[in-house]
Amino acid sequence: MHSAPSVEYPAGRSALQARCELGLALAWVAMQLAWWLSLQGGALPGAWWFSGLLGLLVGLLTHWRSRRPVQGRLRWEAAPRRGVADPDLPAQRPGRWIWSSEAYHQGTELAGLNWALDLQHHVLLQLRNAAGLGWWVWLARDTAPDDWQALRVALVAWREAGHHADHPSR
């Protein structure tokens, strides 16, 4: 792929993420209840109490983190086209990713972007800036459906160029 169009896309907590978290919490509660019922009135073992406490702590931490999700805008800036490719010149990057958020008002160029999960209408990305700080963001088609295809083309161009979290673009 030679070039992907420039695109800007909102990122943050998705409804899918919330449904997955709720599903996991309900599965944990069901498991704890089934374990309790299997004991048929006997004393609850320490492992049951530990599992209960650990599950409760994880649930509270997840709920606390979901109150302040990472939100911002992911922008793909396509590289300007060059003339005839010169084999002696280093390969040109197809473009660059910029992350803008409350913490990065002016935007920061990303050194790494790992396409972690692709569910066609939802994408989970791991982002990393040049300082090595990383975070996870969800992109959902419903957020900006008119730009979804351009975003996916840019993600594919980035991946086909061999860029991901282990190979910084700088």
Residue pairs with C-beta under 8 A, 6 or more apart in sequence:
1 94
1 153
1 156
1 157
1 160
2 94
3 78
3 79
3 81
3 94
3 95
3 157
4 76
4 78
4 94
4 95
4 150
4 153
4 154
4 156
4 157
4 158
5 78
5 150
5 153
5 154
6 75
6 76
6 77
6 78
6 95
7 75
7 76
7 147
7 150
7 151
7 154
8 73
8 74
8 75
8 76
8 147
9 73
9 74
9 75
9 139
9 143
9 144
9 147
9 148
9 151
10 71
10 72
10 73
10 74
10 139
10 143
10 144
11 70
11 71
11 72
11 73
11 74
11 125
11 137
11 138
11 139
12 69
12 70
12 71
12 72
12 137
12 138
13 66
13 69
13 70
13 71
13 138
14 122
14 138
14 139
14 140
14 143
15 140
15 142
16 119
16 122
16 138
16 140
17 66
17 138
18 66
21 62
21 66
25 59
25 62
28 55
28 59
32 48
32 51
32 52
32 55
35 48
35 51
36 44
36 48
39 45
39 48
70 101
70 135
70 136
70 137
71 101
71 102
72 99
72 100
72 101
72 102
72 104
72 137
73 99
73 100
73 101
74 97
74 98
74 99
74 125
74 127
74 137
74 139
74 151
75 97
75 98
75 99
75 100
75 107
76 95
76 96
76 97
76 98
76 150
76 151
76 154
76 158
77 95
77 96
77 97
77 98
78 94
78 95
78 154
79 92
79 93
79 94
79 95
79 96
82 92
91 161
93 161
93 163
93 169
94 157
94 158
94 160
94 161
95 154
95 157
95 158
96 109
96 110
96 169
97 109
97 110
97 113
97 127
97 158
98 107
98 108
98 109
98 110
99 107
99 108
99 110
99 127
99 129
100 106
100 107
100 108
108 129
108 130
109 129
109 130
109 170
110 127
110 128
110 129
110 169
111 128
111 129
111 130
111 132
111 168
111 169
111 170
112 126
112 127
112 128
112 134
112 163
112 164
112 165
112 166
112 167
112 168
112 169
113 125
113 126
113 127
113 128
113 155
113 158
113 163
113 164
113 165
114 125
114 126
114 128
114 164
114 165
114 166
115 123
115 125
115 155
115 159
115 164
116 124
116 125
116 126
116 136
117 123
117 124
118 124
120 141
121 140
121 141
121 142
122 138
122 139
122 140
122 141
123 138
123 139
123 152
123 155
124 136
124 137
124 138
124 139
125 136
125 137
125 138
125 139
126 134
126 135
126 136
126 165
127 134
127 135
127 136
127 137
128 134
128 165
128 168
130 168
130 170
134 165
139 151
141 148
158 164
163 169
